[in-house]
Amino acid sequence: MAEHAITLQDVERAARTIQGQVLRTPLVPAPRLSQITGASVCVKHENMQPTGSFKERGAANKLESLTSEERQRGVIAMSAGNHAQAVAYHARRLGIPAVIVMPESAPLVKAENTRSYGARVVLFGETLYESAARAREIAAAEGLVFVHPYDDPRVMAGQGTIALEMLADAPDLDQIVVPIGGGGLISGIAIAAKALKPSIEIIGVEAALYPSFTNAIRGEDRPIGGATLAEGIAVKTVGQLPLPVVRDLVSDIILVEEPLIERAVNAYATLQRTMAEGAGAAGLAAMLAEPDRFKSKQVGLVLCGGNIDARILASVMVRELERDDRIASFRITSHDRPGLLGRVASLLGDLGANILEVSHGRLFLDVPAKGVSIDITIETRDRQHTFEVFEALKAEGLAPQRIDSRCLSETAY
């Protein structure tokens, strides 16, 4: 086993350093999530930190270690958003000038929040790799201290304090499920948790579009890149300090596809009543992807961040309603006669369906000259209710054609 960059003592020292500077977040039982996963689930709510993510722990530990001369010079960091906010927040608290380089694609809410904490924000590049290169250029030119988001022992140790708190609150945990980006979070947690409880399993989760650690550890060559909801863990290059820790101490890495990440974000909002960004929900997505891996176990989920744009969250929740057939769209094509729309609306009302949207079409070439098409979107109680509504429409001779998320269905529902 390779020598690791940090030890349990480093994590314990970090816990003393950040005490009173970072919120000790609650570990909350999640009965509804337990019900859908078949495990006994509790959630570590790092989304309750002032800047909305676990990144405050590592940032605070790193910044507290700087000398007076380094603090006067200032710091610089590169980040897609959460590390940026954490560094900016604690730099302002400590009176340290901060510059943050973020990809141009960084979520607007994260960029604006970072500015609100007093940091100078530089948007540069399409990826974190390009942002990192620019940050190092600025650091060299301006004499700033570079605060890496994961390839730094003090940052890793700070993130590892999560494990100390989780095992103090729930010493019977069998597994801790941790999202993986660059590896700072999971490596810190693994060092602390395995030292305190060698039998515990640490399970990592990567977005399927960014299997960086999977490739590095398994010697695979999966493609990396693409638009993911989990931009917080969309990292192409693994941390060199976290890598040996993950290789030695992490039991497994699960890759999760985008639909399951969306489902997990929605589940946190509707079942746990809490905000989770895509990266923050990745652990739950892994449990949904491989339920047998967690069945009947005591599982701790690290909800590592809740900084999700309100528009994206709304879109995710509506898309999940569509996947569950609680929102459905269909088209009726018929003779254009008075009262048709009223008849359809009355029928839907009698069936208990809520009409969300109606569109009349008379000029489409695939509609007869004396015909009309009506596109209707409805909300129902559940999939069975939707089926009953469509069956009733068919019984009335209206022959509804389902419009799914991609196109008009070739057949009636």
C-alpha positions in Angstrom: 0.0 0.0 0.0 1.4 3.4 -1.0 2.1 6.1 1.5 -0.8 8.5 1.6 -0.7 12.3 1.6 -2.6 12.6 4.9 -3.4 10.6 8.0 -6.2 10.4 10.5 -4.2 12.8 12.7 -4.2 15.3 9.9 -8.0 15.1 9.7 -8.4 15.4 13.4 -6.1 18.4 13.4 -8.2 19.9 10.6 -11.3 19.4 12.7 -9.9 21.4 15.5 -8.7 24.1 13.1 -12.1 24.6 11.4 -14.2 24.2 14.6 -16.4 27.3 14.9 -15.5 28.4 11.3 -17.5 25.7 9.5 -21.0 24.3 10.3 -21.2 20.9 11.9 -23.9 19.7 9.6 -26.6 17.2 10.7 -26.7 13.5 9.7 -30.5 13.1 9.1 -32.4 9.8 8.8 -34.1 9.5 5.5 -37.1 7.1 5.7 -38.5 7.9 2.3 -35.1 7.4 0.6 -34.7 4.2 2.6 -38.1 3.0 1.2 -37.1 3.5 -2.4 -33.6 2.0 -2.0 -34.2 -0.9 0.3 -31.4 0.3 2.7 -31.4 2.2 5.9 -30.3 5.6 4.7 -29.1 8.7 6.5 -28.0 11.9 4.8 -25.1 14.2 5.7 -26.5 17.6 4.8 -23.4 19.5 3.6 -25.8 21.6 1.5 -26.5 23.5 4.7 -23.1 25.1 4.8 -23.3 28.9 4.3 -22.0 28.5 0.7 -24.0 25.4 0.1 -21.4 22.7 -0.1 -18.7 20.7 1.7 -15.9 22.7 0.1 -15.9 25.1 3.0 -14.1 22.6 5.1 -11.0 22.2 2.9 -10.9 25.9 2.1 -11.1 27.0 5.7 -8.4 24.5 6.7 -6.1 25.6 3.9 -6.6 29.4 4.4 -6.1 29.1 8.2 -2.7 27.6 7.5 -1.3 30.6 5.5 1.4 32.8 6.9 0.8 36.5 7.4 2.9 37.2 4.3 0.9 34.8 2.2 -2.4 36.3 3.4 -1.2 39.7 2.4 -0.3 38.5 -1.1 -3.7 36.9 -1.6 -5.0 33.6 -3.0 -6.2 32.2 -6.3 -8.3 29.2 -7.0 -9.9 27.5 -10.0 -13.4 26.0 -9.7 -16.6 25.2 -11.4 -18.4 26.9 -8.5 -18.5 25.3 -5.1 -14.7 25.6 -4.3 -14.8 29.1 -5.7 -17.6 30.1 -3.3 -15.9 28.5 -0.3 -12.5 30.1 -0.9 -14.1 33.5 -1.6 -16.3 33.2 1.6 -13.5 32.3 4.0 -11.0 34.6 2.3 -13.3 37.5 3.0 -13.8 36.3 6.6 -10.0 36.2 7.1 -9.3 39.4 5.2 -7.4 37.7 2.4 -7.7 39.0 -1.2 -9.0 36.3 -3.5 -9.1 35.7 -7.3 -11.3 32.9 -8.7 -11.0 31.5 -12.2 -14.1 29.7 -13.4 -15.0 28.0 -16.7 -17.2 30.1 -18.9 -19.9 27.4 -18.6 -20.0 27.7 -14.8 -23.6 27.9 -13.5 -24.7 31.5 -13.2 -25.8 31.2 -9.6 -22.3 30.0 -8.6 -20.5 32.7 -10.4 -22.7 35.5 -9.0 -22.5 34.1 -5.4 -18.7 34.0 -5.7 -18.6 37.7 -6.7 -21.0 38.5 -3.8 -18.3 37.2 -1.4 -15.9 39.8 -2.6 -13.7 37.8 -4.9 -12.5 38.8 -8.3 -14.0 36.4 -10.8 -12.3 35.5 -14.0 -14.3 33.5 -16.5 -11.9 31.5 -18.8 -12.0 28.4 -20.8 -14.5 25.6 -21.5 -13.2 23.2 -18.9 -11.6 23.2 -15.5 -8.3 22.1 -17.1 -8.2 25.4 -19.1 -9.3 27.4 -16.0 -6.5 25.8 -14.0 -3.9 26.8 -16.6 -5.1 30.4 -16.6 -5.2 30.4 -12.7 -1.6 29.3 -12.6 -0.6 32.1 -15.0 -2.3 34.7 -12.9 -0.8 33.2 -9.7 2.7 33.5 -11.2 2.2 37.0 -12.5 0.6 38.4 -9.3 2.4 36.3 -6.7 -0.8 34.7 -5.4 -1.0 31.5 -3.4 -2.7 28.8 -5.4 -5.5 26.9 -3.5 -6.2 23.7 -5.3 -9.7 22.3 -5.0 -8.5 18.7 -4.3 -4.8 18.1 -4.9 -3.7 19.6 -1.6 -3.2 17.8 1.7 -4.8 20.5 3.9 -7.8 20.6 1.6 -8.1 16.8 1.7 -7.8 16.8 5.5 -10.5 19.4 5.8 -12.9 17.4 3.7 -12.2 14.3 5.7 -13.7 15.9 8.8 -17.1 14.9 7.4 -16.3 11.2 8.2 -15.4 12.1 11.8 -18.8 13.7 12.3 -20.7 10.9 10.5 -19.2 8.1 12.5 -19.6 10.1 15.7 -23.3 10.4 14.9 -23.9 6.9 13.4 -21.1 4.5 14.4 -23.1 1.6 13.0 -22.7 2.7 9.4 -21.8 -0.1 7.0 -21.2 2.1 3.9 -20.5 5.8 3.1 -21.3 6.8 -0.5 -19.3 9.7 -1.8 -19.4 11.6 -5.1 -16.0 11.8 -6.9 -14.7 14.7 -8.9 -11.0 15.3 -8.4 -11.0 13.0 -5.4 -10.3 15.4 -2.5 -13.6 14.6 -0.7 -13.6 10.8 -1.0 -9.9 10.6 -0.1 -10.2 12.6 3.0 -13.3 10.6 4.1 -11.7 7.3 3.3 -8.6 8.1 5.3 -10.6 9.0 8.4 -13.4 6.5 8.1 -11.2 3.4 7.4 -8.8 4.4 10.3 -11.7 4.7 12.7 -13.7 1.7 11.4 -11.7 -0.6 9.1 -14.8 -2.7 8.2 -16.7 0.2 6.7 -17.0 0.4 2.9 -16.3 3.6 1.1 -18.1 3.7 -2.3 -17.4 6.3 -4.9 -19.7 7.6 -7.5 -18.8 9.3 -10.8 -21.0 10.7 -13.6 -20.9 8.2 -16.4 -19.8 11.1 -18.7 -16.7 11.7 -16.5 -15.3 8.3 -15.5 -11.8 9.7 -14.7 -11.1 7.6 -11.6 -12.7 4.5 -13.2 -10.3 4.8 -16.1 -7.2 5.5 -13.8 -7.9 2.7 -11.4 -9.2 0.0 -13.7 -6.9 0.8 -16.6 -9.9 1.6 -18.9 -10.2 4.1 -21.7 -13.8 5.3 -21.5 -14.5 8.6 -23.2 -14.6 11.6 -21.0 -16.7 14.7 -21.6 -20.2 16.0 -22.3 -23.0 18.1 -20.7 -23.8 16.7 -17.3 -26.1 17.9 -14.6 -23.4 16.9 -12.1 -20.9 19.7 -13.2 -19.4 19.7 -9.8 -17.8 16.3 -10.4 -17.2 16.8 -14.1 -13.4 16.4 -13.8 -11.2 15.1 -16.6 -8.0 14.7 -14.6 -7.8 12.9 -11.3 -6.0 14.3 -8.3 -2.5 12.9 -8.0 -2.6 12.9 -4.1 -6.2 11.4 -3.9 -5.5 8.7 -6.5 -3.5 6.3 -4.3 -6.0 6.8 -1.4 -8.9 5.9 -3.7 -7.0 2.9 -5.1 -6.2 1.5 -1.7 -9.3 2.4 0.4 -12.3 2.8 -1.8 -14.3 -0.5 -2.3 -16.0 0.3 -5.6 -16.8 3.1 -8.0 -20.2 3.3 -9.5 -20.9 5.2 -12.7 -24.3 6.9 -12.9 -26.2 8.0 -16.1 -27.9 11.4 -16.4 -31.5 10.2 -16.0 -30.7 8.7 -12.6 -28.9 11.9 -11.5 -32.0 13.8 -12.4 -34.2 11.3 -10.6 -32.0 11.6 -7.5 -32.2 15.4 -7.5 -35.9 15.2 -7.7 -36.1 12.6 -4.9 -34.1 14.8 -2.6 -36.5 17.7 -3.3 -39.7 15.8 -3.1 -38.9 13.0 -0.6 -36.2 14.5 1.7 -37.4 18.1 1.2 -33.9 19.4 0.5 -31.9 21.0 -2.3 -29.3 18.8 -4.1 -27.3 19.8 -7.1 -26.4 17.1 -9.6 -23.1 16.3 -8.0 -24.7 16.3 -4.5 -27.3 13.8 -5.6 -24.9 11.4 -7.3 -24.6 9.1 -4.2 -28.4 8.5 -4.2 -28.3 8.0 -8.0 -25.8 5.2 -7.3 -28.2 3.5 -4.9 -31.0 3.8 -7.4 -28.7 2.3 -10.1 -27.5 -0.7 -8.1 -30.0 -1.3 -5.2 -28.7 -4.8 -4.5 -25.3 -3.3 -3.6 -26.9 -1.5 -0.7 -29.9 -3.6 0.3 -30.4 -3.9 4.0 -27.2 -2.0 4.8 -26.8 1.1 7.0 -25.8 3.7 4.4 -24.5 7.2 4.9 -25.0 9.5 1.9 -22.9 12.6 1.5 -25.2 15.3 0.0 -22.1 17.3 -0.8 -23.8 20.4 -2.4 -27.1 22.1 -3.0 -26.2 24.9 -5.4 -28.6 24.2 -8.2 -30.0 26.8 -10.4 -33.8 27.3 -9.8 -34.6 27.0 -13.5 -32.6 23.7 -13.8 -34.3 22.3 -10.7 -37.7 23.2 -12.0 -36.9 21.5 -15.3 -35.6 18.4 -13.6 -38.8 18.1 -11.5 -41.1 18.5 -14.6 -39.0 16.0 -16.5 -39.4 13.5 -13.7 -43.2 14.0 -13.7 -43.1 13.2 -17.5 -41.0 10.1 -16.9 -43.5 8.9 -14.3 -46.4 9.7 -16.7 -47.8 12.2 -14.3 -47.5 14.8 -17.0 -48.6 13.6 -20.5 -49.1 15.2 -23.8 -51.3 13.9 -26.6 -52.8 15.0 -30.0 -56.4 14.6 -31.1 -57.1 15.1 -34.8 -60.8 15.5 -35.8 -63.4 17.3 -37.8 -63.4 21.0 -37.0 -66.8 21.4 -35.4 -68.1 23.7 -32.6 -67.9 22.3 -29.1 -65.0 19.8 -29.7 -62.6 21.5 -27.4 -65.3 22.0 -24.8 -66.2 18.3 -25.0 -62.6 17.2 -24.5 -62.1 19.7 -21.6 -65.3 18.5 -19.9 -64.3 14.9 -20.3 -60.8 15.5 -18.9 -62.3 17.4 -15.9 -64.7 14.5 -15.2 -61.7 12.1 -15.2 -59.8 14.3 -12.7 -57.1 15.3 -15.1 -55.7 18.9 -14.9 -55.2 20.6 -18.2 -51.8 22.4 -18.3 -51.6 23.5 -21.9 -53.7 23.5 -25.1 -52.7 24.3 -28.7 -55.1 24.4 -31.7 -53.7 23.6 -35.1 -55.7 24.2 -38.4 -52.9 25.0 -40.9 -50.8 21.9 -40.7 -50.6 20.1 -44.0 -51.1 16.7 -42.4 -54.5 17.9 -41.0 -57.5 17.7 -43.4 -58.7 21.1 -44.7 -61.9 20.7 -42.7 -60.0 19.2 -39.8 -58.3 20.4 -36.6 -55.6 19.1 -34.4 -55.5 19.8 -30.7 -52.4 19.2 -28.6 -53.1 18.9 -24.9 -50.8 18.5 -22.0 -52.4 17.2 -18.8 -51.3 16.4 -15.2 -52.6 13.3 -13.5 -52.2 11.5 -10.2 -49.9 8.7 -11.4 -49.2 6.4 -14.4 -52.3 4.3 -13.8 -54.5 7.4 -13.8 -52.9 8.6 -17.1 -53.7 5.2 -18.6 -57.3 5.4 -17.5 -57.6 8.9 -19.0 -56.3 7.7 -22.4 -58.6 4.7 -22.4 -61.6 6.9 -21.7 -60.6 9.2 -24.6 -60.3 6.2 -26.9 -63.7 5.0 -25.8 -65.1 8.3 -26.8 -63.7 7.9 -30.3 -61.1 10.6 -30.0 -58.1 8.4 -30.7 -55.5 10.3 -28.8 -51.9 10.0 -30.1 -49.3 10.3 -27.4 -46.6 12.9 -27.8 -43.6 11.8 -25.8 -40.5 13.8 -24.9 -39.0 13.2 -28.4 -41.8 13.2 -30.9 -45.4 12.3 -31.8 -45.9 8.6 -31.2 -46.7 6.5 -34.3 -49.7 4.8 -32.5 -52.4 5.7 -30.0 -51.5 5.5 -26.4 
